[in-house]
């Protein structure tokens, strides 16, 4: 059975871009752990990192809105001192074919009242990610527990929290 494509929300996208950046810099294990713990809000062990990189071999989408949020590092971020290098590396990853950007113009999203409502509840980025997922019969990976709890049960959308997804057997 073929696995569904994946649509990445901002948190998982930032995590992936950070891993790819840190790997490209041959960052020490302690540095990778520190940066990923800050991004994830908890330790993100090597097995989870490897499983995530393996997962990313599936067909993966994101939206320009999620990319914009992921590249807009907080000034207090462990990567903020290296934001130009991080962004340069991230652009290489994003145009390198690992992740496809799917257009989701606000005009298209707002054509359906449910998605217009979703923008009002959760914002344009989350609505765009769910919009793209529904159009492509894809799984949404998010870190947003609020979005997950609102749309994971009986919503018609398949949404998983990244942490839960990485803990499940392959």
C-alpha angles and dihedrals in degrees: 000000000000116000117237119252117262129236113201124216120208099274098052090041092053090047092052094046090048092051091049091048094048092047090050089053093047087235116192117255091251092053092048090048092049095049095044093046089054093048095043098038089233139047113294105202128212093257090055091047091051093045090049092051089049091049089053090066086077120090103283133189136184137171133246088246092058091045091052092051093045093052093046096086120194112249089240093053119121086235096049092091088058099035096129092052091042091051092046091052091044092053089053090052093046095050093037096082100255092109128026119215111223118201116237109173114197089238090061094045092050094054088084117060092215091059092043087055090048090055089053092048103040109008136255097289095056092042090050093050092051091044092054091045093051092049092050099036088240138154116250115221113200143158092208106110091185091057092042094052092046096049109022099083122062093336099118088238124104107225126169132183107237093229092053092044093053092051094054118094114263 
